[in-house]
């Protein structure tokens, strides 16, 4: 019975873990990441270095060809917004270190992004402004930050607060003042959005101004219902302006889903082990109950001779297993909670362990256990007491 109780605890805990990680996986795949991901296509249309080397074109000629391609893309009615040479919000590079007064320096994820970047991904402005082509230029000491950066440095006044980079963020040869490292003015604050895997915390983010140039890499938001036409159009652009090679593309939603492949595998493993645990528990329960009930044939026969009904006999035989199962269920609650909490202790975003998951594990295990016991208990309760007593 001790072995059976351990099997019950292990089975219940595994079912709870499997259900929880299925819920957690669904949460990570469908949670709002804070920016637009629907019908966002990414493609590399021109490989600049190979084009430049193999075709013998000058830098100006390559730029002219890229500009022509960019104009075609912007004029197309298949896209809402088009931008290029930028990383999507889920994969912003890190490495820019900023500080302010006595606050601890922070490593920022950052990008040189045009205004179309915010339009394409629908990144929401919280305070201040976004880029203005009439006021902003590429080589300037202005930045847009997210809410996390605002909180880390206690930014209260955009007109007065400044952030100091550890090193210069841009260089222009033959320009005076390149040996200085001025602080950056904060012109706007955008709402937080998720970067990378949802298990990680939202890092501080900085955006620096960039003109809306279409380069080797293109990111575009497709008009609903025009996905296949947009893919064919980009393929034509690749043939016309690229330098050969195979055309490739990906959708942002698919790229985000790829990040959670390991989580999917972990969930599948938990489900598999939960199924195996149920089967082992059933085998253990079948063997123990078979031995236990056979030991009580004489008792069953005497009770039936004294007028006990089959239903009453079944209640007597099942009572011990019901108590054992209830005790195992109570013990499994803290065990599964501690196991899940330990595994997800570093997760910044996670779903709570709901009570319905424990109830589902209870119902599933109880149902399988009852079906395993029912046949043997029913058979013992319906036996002829005369034959039972005589054989004993």
DOFI-679706 format. One record per residue (C-alpha): x, y, z; residue number from 1; residue in one letter. Coordinates in nm, 2 decimals, padded with zeros to 4 digits. Layout:
# DOFI-679706
REC   east  north     up num residu
REC      X      Y      Z NUM      A
...
This chain:
# DOFI-679706
REC   east  north     up num residu
REC  00.00  00.00  00.00   1      X
REC  00.29  00.23  00.06   2      X
REC  00.42  00.16 -00.29   3      X
REC  00.07  00.23 -00.43   4      X
REC  00.05  00.56 -00.25   5      X
REC  00.39  00.66 -00.39   6      X
REC  00.27  00.57 -00.73   7      X
REC -00.05  00.78 -00.68   8      X
REC  00.15  01.08 -00.56   9      X
REC  00.39  01.05 -00.86  10      X
REC  00.11  01.01 -01.11  11      X
REC -00.10  01.30 -00.98  12      X
REC  00.21  01.53 -00.97  13      X
REC  00.30  01.44 -01.32  14      X
REC -00.05  01.50 -01.45  15      X
REC -00.06  01.83 -01.28  16      X
REC  00.28  01.92 -01.43  17      X
REC  00.18  01.81 -01.78  18      X
REC -00.14  02.01 -01.76  19      X
REC  00.04  02.32 -01.62  20      X
REC  00.31  02.32 -01.89  21      X
REC  00.04  02.28 -02.16  22      X
REC -00.13  02.59 -02.02  23      X
REC  00.20  02.77 -01.99  24      X
REC  00.30  02.69 -02.35  25      X
REC -00.04  02.81 -02.47  26      X
REC  00.01  03.13 -02.27  27      X
REC  00.35  03.20 -02.42  28      X
REC  00.23  03.12 -02.78  29      X
REC -00.08  03.34 -02.76  30      X
REC  00.00  03.62 -02.51  31      X
REC  00.00  03.98 -02.63  32      X
REC  00.37  04.06 -02.69  33      X
REC  00.30  04.44 -02.71  34      X
REC  00.35  04.48 -03.08  35      X
REC  00.20  04.37 -03.41  36      X
REC  00.30  04.03 -03.53  37      X
REC  00.02  03.94 -03.77  38      X
REC  00.12  03.90 -04.14  39      X
REC  00.47  04.05 -04.08  40      X
REC  00.71  03.91 -04.34  41      X
REC  01.09  03.92 -04.33  42      X
REC  01.31  03.86 -04.64  43      X
REC  01.66  03.92 -04.75  44      X
REC  01.64  04.05 -05.11  45      X
REC  01.99  04.17 -05.18  46      X
REC  02.31  04.03 -05.04  47      X
REC  02.52  04.35 -05.04  48      X
REC  02.87  04.22 -05.02  49      X
REC  02.84  03.95 -05.29  50      X
REC  02.65  04.19 -05.51  51      X
REC  02.92  04.45 -05.47  52      X
REC  03.21  04.21 -05.53  53      X
REC  03.08  03.99 -05.81  54      X
REC  02.91  04.26 -06.02  55      X
REC  03.18  04.51 -05.98  56      X
REC  02.94  04.78 -05.89  57      X
REC  03.04  05.09 -05.70  58      X
REC  02.89  05.17 -05.36  59      X
REC  02.68  05.44 -05.52  60      X
REC  02.54  05.20 -05.78  61      X
REC  02.44  04.94 -05.53  62      X
REC  02.27  05.21 -05.32  63      X
REC  02.09  05.33 -05.63  64      X
REC  01.96  04.98 -05.70  65      X
REC  01.85  04.94 -05.34  66      X
REC  01.67  05.28 -05.35  67      X
REC  01.49  05.17 -05.67  68      X
REC  01.38  04.84 -05.50  69      X
REC  01.27  05.03 -05.19  70      X
REC  01.05  05.27 -05.40  71      X
REC  00.88  04.97 -05.57  72      X
REC  00.81  04.81 -05.24  73      X
REC  00.67  05.13 -05.08  74      X
REC  00.45  05.19 -05.39  75      X
REC  00.30  04.84 -05.38  76      X
REC -00.06  04.81 -05.25  77      X
REC  00.02  04.47 -05.10  78      X
REC  00.18  04.63 -04.79  79      X
REC  00.08  04.87 -04.52  80      X
REC  00.43  04.96 -04.41  81      X
REC  00.78  04.86 -04.54  82      X
REC  01.11  04.91 -04.36  83      X
REC  01.45  04.75 -04.38  84      X
REC  01.79  04.68 -04.22  85      X
REC  01.63  04.65 -03.87  86      X
REC  01.58  04.37 -03.63  87      X
REC  01.22  04.28 -03.53  88      X
REC  01.12  04.36 -03.17  89      X
REC  01.15  04.00 -03.05  90      X
REC  01.52  03.99 -03.15  91      X
REC  01.67  04.34 -03.07  92      X
REC  02.04  04.32 -03.01  93      X
REC  02.18  04.41 -02.68  94      X
REC  02.51  04.57 -02.57  95      X
REC  02.45  04.95 -02.53  96      X
REC  02.53  05.05 -02.17  97      X
REC  02.37  05.36 -02.03  98      X
REC  02.39  05.53 -01.69  99      X
REC  02.24  05.82 -01.50 100      X
REC  02.37  05.99 -01.19 101      X
REC  02.40  05.74 -00.91 102      X
REC  02.18  05.48 -01.07 103      X
REC  02.34  05.14 -01.16 104      X
REC  02.44  05.12 -01.53 105      X
REC  02.21  04.91 -01.75 106      X
REC  02.26  04.71 -02.06 107      X
REC  02.01  04.81 -02.32 108      X
REC  01.86  04.63 -02.62 109      X
REC  01.87  04.88 -02.90 110      X
REC  01.80  04.95 -03.27 111      X
REC  01.85  05.23 -03.52 112      X
REC  01.49  05.25 -03.63 113      X
REC  01.29  05.49 -03.87 114      X
REC  00.94  05.61 -03.79 115      X
REC  00.80  05.33 -04.01 116      X
REC  00.94  05.08 -03.76 117      X
REC  00.69  05.21 -03.50 118      X
REC  00.41  05.22 -03.75 119      X
REC  00.47  04.87 -03.89 120      X
REC  00.49  04.70 -03.54 121      X
REC  00.23  04.93 -03.39 122      X
REC  00.45  05.01 -03.09 123      X
REC  00.25  05.24 -02.87 124      X
REC  00.38  05.57 -02.75 125      X
REC  00.33  05.64 -02.37 126      X
REC  00.49  05.99 -02.33 127      X
REC  00.67  06.25 -02.55 128      X
REC  00.70  06.19 -02.92 129      X
REC  00.83  05.95 -03.18 130      X
REC  01.06  06.05 -03.47 131      X
REC  01.00  06.36 -03.68 132      X
REC  01.19  06.38 -04.01 133      X
REC  01.20  06.76 -03.98 134      X
REC  01.36  06.76 -03.64 135      X
REC  01.56  06.43 -03.63 136      X
REC  01.86  06.31 -03.83 137      X
REC  02.08  06.00 -03.82 138      X
REC  02.38  06.15 -03.63 139      X
REC  02.21  06.30 -03.32 140      X
REC  02.21  06.26 -02.95 141      X
REC  01.84  06.17 -02.91 142      X
REC  01.68  05.84 -02.81 143      X
REC  01.34  05.68 -02.74 144      X
REC  01.32  05.44 -02.45 145      X
REC  01.07  05.19 -02.31 146      X
REC  00.89  05.20 -01.97 147      X
REC  01.14  04.96 -01.81 148      X
REC  01.42  05.20 -01.89 149      X
REC  01.21  05.49 -01.75 150      X
REC  01.15  05.30 -01.43 151      X
REC  01.51  05.18 -01.39 152      X
REC  01.64  05.54 -01.41 153      X
REC  01.34  05.71 -01.26 154      X
REC  01.29  05.94 -01.56 155      X
REC  01.05  06.21 -01.46 156      X
REC  01.12  06.50 -01.69 157      X
REC  01.20  06.44 -02.06 158      X
REC  01.32  06.79 -02.11 159      X
REC  01.58  06.77 -01.83 160      X
REC  01.67  06.40 -01.78 161      X
REC  01.96  06.26 -01.98 162      X
REC  02.12  05.91 -02.02 163      X
REC  02.49  05.88 -02.06 164      X
REC  02.63  05.61 -02.29 165      X
REC  02.93  05.41 -02.19 166      X
REC  03.08  05.48 -02.54 167      X
REC  02.98  05.67 -02.85 168      X
REC  02.68  05.51 -03.03 169      X
REC  02.78  05.64 -03.38 170      X
REC  03.09  05.76 -03.57 171      X
REC  03.13  05.99 -03.86 172      X
REC  03.48  06.02 -04.01 173      X
REC  03.63  06.36 -04.07 174      X
REC  03.37  06.52 -03.84 175      X
REC  03.48  06.73 -03.54 176      X
REC  03.39  06.62 -03.19 177      X
REC  03.43  06.25 -03.24 178      X
REC  03.65  06.23 -02.93 179      X
REC  03.36  06.34 -02.71 180      X
REC  03.07  06.13 -02.56 181      X
REC  02.78  06.35 -02.49 182      X
REC  02.46  06.23 -02.30 183      X
REC  02.15  06.15 -02.49 184      X
REC  01.82  06.35 -02.48 185      X
REC  01.51  06.14 -02.43 186      X
REC  01.24  06.25 -02.67 187      X
REC  00.98  05.97 -02.61 188      X
REC  00.88  05.67 -02.40 189      X
REC  00.71  05.37 -02.56 190      X
REC  00.51  05.11 -02.37 191      X
REC  00.69  04.79 -02.28 192      X
REC  00.68  04.50 -02.53 193      X
REC  00.82  04.15 -02.49 194      X
REC  01.17  04.07 -02.62 195      X
REC  01.28  03.71 -02.68 196      X
REC  01.15  03.42 -02.47 197      X
REC  00.87  03.51 -02.23 198      X
REC  01.06  03.34 -01.95 199      X
REC  01.30  03.64 -01.94 200      X
REC  01.23  03.98 -01.80 201      X
REC  01.16  04.28 -02.01 202      X
REC  01.49  04.46 -02.06 203      X
REC  01.55  04.83 -02.11 204      X
REC  01.52  04.93 -02.47 205      X
REC  01.66  05.23 -02.67 206      X
REC  01.58  05.34 -03.02 207      X
REC  01.80  05.58 -03.22 208      X
REC  01.69  05.76 -03.53 209      X
REC  01.75  05.61 -03.88 210      X
REC  01.62  05.72 -04.22 211      X
REC  01.37  05.49 -04.38 212      X
REC  01.61  05.32 -04.61 213      X
REC  01.53  04.98 -04.76 214      X
REC  01.84  04.77 -04.76 215      X
REC  01.94  04.41 -04.80 216      X
REC  01.68  04.30 -04.54 217      X
REC  01.31  04.39 -04.57 218      X
REC  01.03  04.37 -04.32 219      X
REC  00.68  04.45 -04.43 220      X
REC  00.32  04.43 -04.30 221      X
REC  00.10  04.26 -04.55 222      X
REC -00.25  04.37 -04.63 223      X
REC -00.49  04.10 -04.50 224      X
REC -00.58  03.84 -04.77 225      X
REC -00.28  03.93 -04.98 226      X
REC -00.02  03.70 -04.83 227      X
REC  00.05  03.48 -05.13 228      X
REC  00.05  03.78 -05.37 229      X
REC  00.30  03.95 -05.14 230      X
REC  00.53  03.65 -05.14 231      X
REC  00.53  03.63 -05.52 232      X
REC  00.59  04.01 -05.54 233      X
REC  00.90  03.98 -05.31 234      X
REC  01.02  03.69 -05.51 235      X
REC  01.00  03.90 -05.83 236      X
REC  01.19  04.18 -05.64 237      X
REC  01.46  03.92 -05.55 238      X
REC  01.50  03.82 -05.91 239      X
REC  01.51  04.17 -06.04 240      X
REC  01.73  04.34 -05.78 241      X
REC  01.91  04.06 -05.61 242      X
REC  02.23  03.88 -05.71 243      X
REC  02.09  03.53 -05.76 244      X
REC  02.07  03.26 -05.49 245      X
REC  01.76  03.11 -05.34 246      X
REC  01.47  03.34 -05.24 247      X
REC  01.39  03.29 -04.87 248      X
REC  01.14  03.45 -04.63 249      X
REC  00.98  03.40 -04.29 250      X
REC  00.69  03.53 -04.10 251      X
REC  00.74  03.69 -03.76 252      X
REC  00.47  03.47 -03.59 253      X
REC  00.66  03.16 -03.71 254      X
REC  00.99  03.30 -03.58 255      X
REC  00.84  03.36 -03.24 256      X
REC  00.69  03.01 -03.23 257      X
REC  01.03  02.86 -03.30 258      X
REC  01.16  03.01 -02.98 259      X
REC  00.93  02.78 -02.79 260      X
REC  01.02  02.45 -02.96 261      X
REC  01.21  02.34 -02.64 262      X
REC  00.91  02.42 -02.43 263      X
REC  00.69  02.21 -02.66 264      X
REC  00.93  01.92 -02.63 265      X
REC  00.93  01.96 -02.25 266      X
REC  00.55  01.96 -02.25 267      X
REC  00.54  01.65 -02.46 268      X
REC  00.78  01.47 -02.23 269      X
REC  00.57  01.55 -01.93 270      X
REC  00.26  01.43 -02.10 271      X
REC  00.43  01.11 -02.21 272      X
REC  00.56  01.04 -01.86 273      X
REC  00.22  01.12 -01.71 274      X
REC  00.06  00.85 -01.94 275      X
REC  00.34  00.60 -01.84 276      X
REC  00.28  00.68 -01.47 277      X
REC -00.09  00.62 -01.51 278      X
REC -00.03  00.28 -01.67 279      X
REC  00.22  00.18 -01.40 280      X
REC -00.02  00.29 -01.13 281      X
REC -00.29  00.08 -01.29 282      X
REC -00.07 -00.22 -01.30 283      X
REC  00.04 -00.17 -00.94 284      X
REC -00.32 -00.12 -00.83 285      X
REC -00.44 -00.42 -01.02 286      X
REC -00.18 -00.65 -00.86 287      X
REC -00.22 -00.52 -00.51 288      X
REC -00.60 -00.52 -00.52 289      X
REC -00.60 -00.87 -00.67 290      X
REC -00.38 -01.00 -00.38 291      X
REC -00.58 -00.80 -00.12 292      X
REC -00.92 -00.91 -00.23 293      X
REC -00.83 -01.28 -00.26 294      X
REC -00.71 -01.26  00.10 295      X
REC -01.05 -01.14  00.20 296      X
REC -01.27 -01.40  00.02 297      X
REC -01.35 -01.58  00.34 298      X
REC -01.46 -01.25  00.50 299      X
REC -01.67 -01.16  00.20 300      X
REC -01.84 -01.50  00.21 301      X
REC -01.93 -01.47  00.58 302      X
REC -02.07 -01.12  00.53 303      X
REC -02.29 -01.24  00.25 304      X
REC -02.41 -01.53  00.45 305      X
REC -02.51 -01.28  00.72 306      X
REC -02.72 -01.08  00.47 307      X
REC -02.47 -00.82  00.33 308      X
REC -02.56 -00.71 -00.02 309      X
REC -02.32 -00.68 -00.31 310      X
REC -02.33 -00.30 -00.30 311      X
REC -02.23 -00.30  00.07 312      X
REC -01.95 -00.55  00.00 313      X
REC -01.82 -00.32 -00.27 314      X
REC -01.82 -00.02 -00.04 315      X
REC -01.63 -00.21  00.22 316      X
REC -01.36 -00.33 -00.03 317      X
REC -01.33  00.01 -00.20 318      X
REC -01.32  00.22  00.12 319      X
REC -00.95  00.15  00.19 320      X
REC -00.85  00.25 -00.16 321      X
REC -01.05  00.56 -00.15 322      X
REC -00.89  00.68  00.17 323      X
REC -00.54  00.59  00.03 324      X
REC -00.62  00.79 -00.29 325      X
REC -00.75  01.09 -00.10 326      X
REC -00.44  01.10  00.12 327      X
REC -00.21  01.07 -00.18 328      X
REC -00.40  01.35 -00.36 329      X
REC -00.35  01.58 -00.06 330      X
REC  00.02  01.51 -00.05 331      X
REC  00.05  01.55 -00.42 332      X
REC -00.07  01.92 -00.41 333      X
REC  00.24  02.06 -00.23 334      X
REC  00.47  01.82 -00.42 335      X
REC  00.35  01.93 -00.76 336      X
REC  00.35  02.30 -00.65 337      X
REC  00.71  02.29 -00.53 338      X
REC  00.82  02.10 -00.84 339      X
REC  00.66  02.35 -01.08 340      X
REC  00.76  02.65 -00.88 341      X
REC  01.12  02.53 -00.88 342      X
REC  01.13  02.47 -01.26 343      X
REC  00.97  02.81 -01.33 344      X
REC  01.15  03.01 -01.06 345      X
REC  01.34  03.22 -01.32 346      X
REC  01.04  03.27 -01.55 347      X
REC  00.94  03.64 -01.56 348      X
REC  00.61  03.57 -01.72 349      X
REC  00.41  03.26 -01.61 350      X
REC  00.06  03.15 -01.55 351      X
REC -00.06  03.07 -01.20 352      X
REC -00.11  02.71 -01.09 353      X
REC -00.49  02.70 -01.10 354      X
REC -00.70  02.47 -00.88 355      X
REC -00.88  02.32 -01.18 356      X
REC -00.55  02.15 -01.29 357      X
REC -00.54  01.96 -00.96 358      X
REC -00.91  01.87 -01.00 359      X
REC -00.85  01.74 -01.35 360      X
REC -00.56  01.52 -01.22 361      X
REC -00.79  01.40 -00.94 362      X
REC -01.08  01.31 -01.17 363      X
REC -00.86  01.15 -01.43 364      X
REC -00.66  00.93 -01.19 365      X
REC -00.97  00.85 -00.98 366      X
REC -01.16  00.74 -01.29 367      X
REC -00.88  00.52 -01.42 368      X
REC -00.83  00.37 -01.07 369      X
REC -01.20  00.30 -01.02 370      X
REC -01.22  00.12 -01.36 371      X
REC -00.92 -00.08 -01.26 372      X
REC -01.07 -00.18 -00.93 373      X
REC -01.43 -00.22 -01.03 374      X
REC -01.40 -00.55 -01.22 375      X
REC -01.22 -00.73 -00.93 376      X
REC -01.44 -00.58 -00.66 377      X
REC -01.76 -00.66 -00.84 378      X
REC -01.65 -01.01 -00.91 379      X
REC -01.56 -01.07 -00.55 380      X
REC -01.89 -00.92 -00.43 381      X
REC -02.10 -01.14 -00.66 382      X
REC -01.93 -01.47 -00.57 383      X
REC -02.13 -01.75 -00.43 384      X
REC -02.06 -01.74 -00.05 385      X
REC -02.10 -02.12 -00.01 386      X
REC -01.83 -02.19 -00.25 387      X
REC -01.60 -01.92 -00.10 388      X
REC -01.64 -02.05  00.26 389      X
REC -01.61 -02.41  00.15 390      X
REC -01.28 -02.34 -00.04 391      X
REC -01.14 -02.15  00.25 392      X
